Amino acid sequence: MKIVLSETLSYCFGVRKTLETTARLLADRPDRTYCMLGDIVHNEHVIEGLKAKGLRVVQALDEVPPGGVVILQSHGSARDRYRELERRGLEYIDATCPMVKIIHERIRAVEREGRTPVVIGQAGHEEVRGIVGQVARAIVVKSPDEVEPELFAGVRRAGIVAQSTFVEAEARRIVERVRALVPDTVFHDTICRPTKTRQREVEAHTPGADWVVVIGSRHSANTRHLFNIARALNPRTHLIDRPEGVDDIAIPADATVFIASGASTPGELIDEVVRRLEARGGASGRKDGRP
């Protein structure tokens, strides 16, 4: 069995920065109560690890105890969230990914220019809610089929941003559809570079693999996108959220297996998947014991 690892694995810059900030706070000030408002990253293993170190999970600001410090998730928050924190007098740490902050700036600029803000992304996703929450009103679309004349009735000038982890090719198809309805449309390509890199690596390696394993949470948008890209190219593509999941995949001994991961997948999970495949006769070519 030949194991081929994607060049880009485990945490992206934004996730790593968020986790390092959180870990430092928990270690330096164990006397403080730090509260995670929702999941600061989309990976159950990571969240459980932080909870074990003392991080408290809350779903609403009402649950924050007196003196508690709120850590805002890397996906970003709406402006109303900041106003509410200040109204309540709550101390908070803004762990928003720098790339997401750029999207917030871009959509606010679109509104200032008098254009109708359009967000390409999954409605209801935390990042998309945070982006939409930067402006008074925005149109959200997640597929070209949703771009209908009724949705853009009365729109004369539009400005588009994209969820940072959206599929690049799909976003461009949506932009084309919008421009067909609203010719005066500006597109700010806010899909982050690490996302594009991972997607392009999956597109490059999947055709040459017999089997594809994508490691990450099913709640992670960027992980699901990688899985869908690979699955469209190779039906023998599997998404696993724990190392034991690879044991359930009947990969032949002479197969070539390509491994990719989401941007919030811990390196130790990837290591364990590789070790399990190596125990079945796989050869990864690793020299330092890590992907």
Secondary structure, DSSP 8 states (H G I E B T S, - for coil): -EEEE-SS-S--HHHHHHHHHHHHHHHH-TTS-EEEES-SSS-HHHHHHHHHTT-EEESSGGG--TT-EEEE-TT---HHHHHHHHHHT-EEEE---HHHHHHHHHHHHHHHTT-EEEEES-TT-HHHHHHHTTSS--EEESSGGG--TTTTTT--SEEEEE-TTS-HHHHHHHHHHHHHH-SSEEE-----HHHHHHHHHHHHHGGG-SEEEEES-TT-HHHHHHHHHHHHH-SSEEEESSGGGGGGS---TT-EEEEEE-TT--HHHHHHHHHHHHHTT-B---SSS--
